Amino acid sequence: MTIALDRPVSLRFRRPRGLGVAAASGFLLLALLAALVPSLFAGDPLAADPMHVLEAPSAAHWFGTDQLGRDVFGRVVHGARHSLTIGLAATLVAAGLGVLLGLLAGLSHKCADEALSRGFDALAAFPLLLLALLFVAVAGPGTAGLIVAIGIATLPHYARVVRSQTFVVRQAGYVTQAVAFGDSRLRLVLRHVLPNVIGPIPVLAVIGLGEAILAAAGLSFLGMGPQPPSPEWGAMLSEGRGYLSIAWWTSILPGVVVTLLVISLTVVGRRLQRRFEGRTA
């Protein structure tokens, strides 16, 4: 098989459009399921049924039942609301703090900028899960602690981008002109600097959402997130791991849902990033 080397590079290496559409559709479908949980699945995800313990997937129970007879599909659907809420809240915390600290570093004098930059480097040097685990261990397990821990652990991604963008914007002609016209520092930041530095943040947030959901599931698996019997995906994986040899569906199927969601968000985020950077491939 030969490759047509005379074709433009952008055509030879262009990624299939269908992949991005499928990824976006998968995420939207799961978000819709999470939003419509009460009307789609009226059953109680916490209700045990000793008569149907560890039943294999069937027409009655699409994902089978767990060790207490609870419907795994229903728990996965209800768990989508927990996981997406934690991921979205953690991403908002990270983006909000990252934008604020990035602006502060980019507009401050050299000493303050250096101190903040070294702080970003220190946070970024630790693996996300390890750093979040440290914060959760201090704050205690639970949803609130999980959101704050993941938010703080991921804020360097946003802060570094905003800081670098701020350095570029502050040298722009329109900023210099606004200073010459006597604009106050607050007006200068809110009207001229901030709107021109937050452009990449939504793109980073889409990618960061998948990272936050994965981190939340990992921490919940370790017992640091919502506690059982909460139908959170990481907690479900942890509960089902003792039954893998006799009831693989209790962990494998929730794990597949987590994996597909994170892959979908990553694909969508990368597509948005290429469009933002002006790349067509």
Secondary structure, DSSP 8 states (H G I E B T S, - for coil): ----TTS-HHHHT---HHHHHHHHHHHHHHHHHHHTHHHH--S-TT---GGGTT--S-SSSTT-B-TTS-BHHHHHHHHHHHHHHHHHHHHHHHHHHHHHHHHHHHHS-HHHHHHHHHHHHHHHHS-HHHHHHHHHHHH-SSHHHHHHHHHHHHHHHHHHHHHHHHHHHTTSHHHHHHHHTT--HHHHIIIIIHHHH-TTHHHHHHHHHHHHHHHHHHHHHTT-SS-TTS--HHHHHHHHGGGTTT-THHHHHHHHHHHHHHHHHHHHHHHHHHHHTT---
